[in-house]
Amino acid sequence: MYKLTKKERDTEIYYNQSSDPMQIRTNDPKLIRKLTALSEDFPELCQLDNVDKYCGSYFTVDKKRISIHVTHPYSKERRRKQSEWAKEYGLKGNMSVDVSEKRP
């Protein structure tokens, strides 16, 4: 079996507004694990169709199960406020953490 570099791993989504379901071909191991788990738990919504010799997996997925999230970059002011909040409340957000203390 041929091992792909990170640059060679790709994902193709075949989406048509007029038809359901959509087709996904991917070499991304993380996405393959997620889609495989979805196909095992909900075979009516996602099916693994084929696996090729380059570790590419082909899935047929209900269009309602996939979303593409596009985000705008955070402003400097928003990043500054979030940084201050994190310094005050820590990672869990429920306790005050003194970031000036250094751990041994």
C-alpha positions as MATLAB code, in Angstrom:
seq = 'MYKLTKKERDTEIYYNQSSDPMQIRTNDPKLIRKLTALSEDFPELCQLDNVDKYCGSYFTVDKKRISIHVTHPYSKERRRKQSEWAKEYGLKGNMSVDVSEKRP';
ca = [
       0.000    0.000    0.000;
       1.300    3.449   -0.963;
       1.647    6.015    1.850;
       0.638    9.550    0.898;
       2.362   12.659    2.198;
       0.271   15.283    3.984;
       0.411   17.423    0.856;
      -0.978   14.563   -1.249;
      -3.919   13.884    1.095;
      -6.994   15.609   -0.199;
     -10.752   15.652    0.132;
     -13.264   16.075   -2.666;
     -16.906   16.813   -1.977;
     -19.386   16.284   -4.790;
     -22.415   18.358   -3.942;
     -25.427   19.127   -6.094;
     -28.271   21.282   -4.768;
     -30.875   19.355   -6.705;
     -29.962   15.873   -5.587;
     -29.433   14.046   -2.350;
     -27.097   12.470   -1.154;
     -23.610   13.912   -1.624;
     -20.405   12.050   -2.422;
     -17.169   12.504   -0.471;
     -13.780   11.095   -1.459;
     -11.039   11.663    1.071;
      -7.551   10.589    2.094;
      -7.765   12.466    5.412;
      -7.494    9.856    8.207;
      -9.385   12.002   10.734;
     -12.298   12.571    8.342;
     -12.296    8.882    7.378;
     -12.617    7.930   11.076;
     -15.499   10.382   11.570;
     -17.379    9.237    8.467;
     -16.760    5.557    9.263;
     -18.178    6.052   12.769;
     -21.195    7.849   11.278;
     -21.726    5.009    8.787;
     -21.559    2.400   11.576;
     -23.980    4.277   13.834;
     -26.360    5.520   11.121;
     -26.064    3.366    7.979;
     -29.166    5.008    6.497;
     -27.382    8.400    6.498;
     -23.826    7.467    5.508;
     -22.335    4.529    3.610;
     -18.739    3.615    2.886;
     -18.768    2.823   -0.833;
     -15.191    1.982   -1.710;
     -11.556    2.156   -0.578;
      -8.798    2.591   -3.164;
      -5.127    1.540   -3.038;
      -4.036    5.050   -1.965;
      -6.114    4.897    1.244;
      -8.817    7.028   -0.342;
     -12.288    6.284    0.944;
     -15.508    7.006   -0.900;
     -18.625    7.810    1.101;
     -22.237    8.569    0.216;
     -23.631   10.940    2.837;
     -27.001   12.565    3.458;
     -26.565   16.279    2.682;
     -28.089   17.308    6.000;
     -25.187   15.656    7.884;
     -22.432   17.849    6.411;
     -21.904   21.569    6.917;
     -19.142   23.929    5.908;
     -18.377   26.583    8.486;
     -16.741   29.781    7.229;
     -15.424   32.216    9.830;
     -14.048   35.716    9.623;
     -10.763   36.458   11.359;
     -11.016   37.851   14.884;
     -10.281   41.531   15.369;
      -7.317   42.533   17.540;
      -9.761   43.908   20.113;
     -11.674   40.607   20.311;
      -8.450   38.606   20.660;
      -7.258   40.971   23.404;
     -10.548   40.594   25.330;
     -10.453   36.808   25.007;
      -6.849   36.756   26.193;
      -7.758   38.820   29.251;
     -10.719   36.560   30.001;
      -8.550   33.437   29.697;
      -5.911   34.911   31.995;
      -8.562   35.742   34.571;
     -10.612   32.530   34.450;
      -8.197   29.915   33.147;
      -8.910   27.117   30.709;
     -12.072   25.834   32.387;
     -13.577   29.274   32.811;
     -14.792   28.566   36.345;
     -11.831   29.439   38.536;
      -9.411   32.283   38.864;
      -5.874   31.466   37.851;
      -2.851   33.580   38.709;
      -0.791   33.340   35.516;
       2.086   35.187   37.115;
       2.903   32.124   39.244;
       5.542   29.960   37.689;
       5.395   26.235   38.031;
       8.514   24.378   39.121;
];
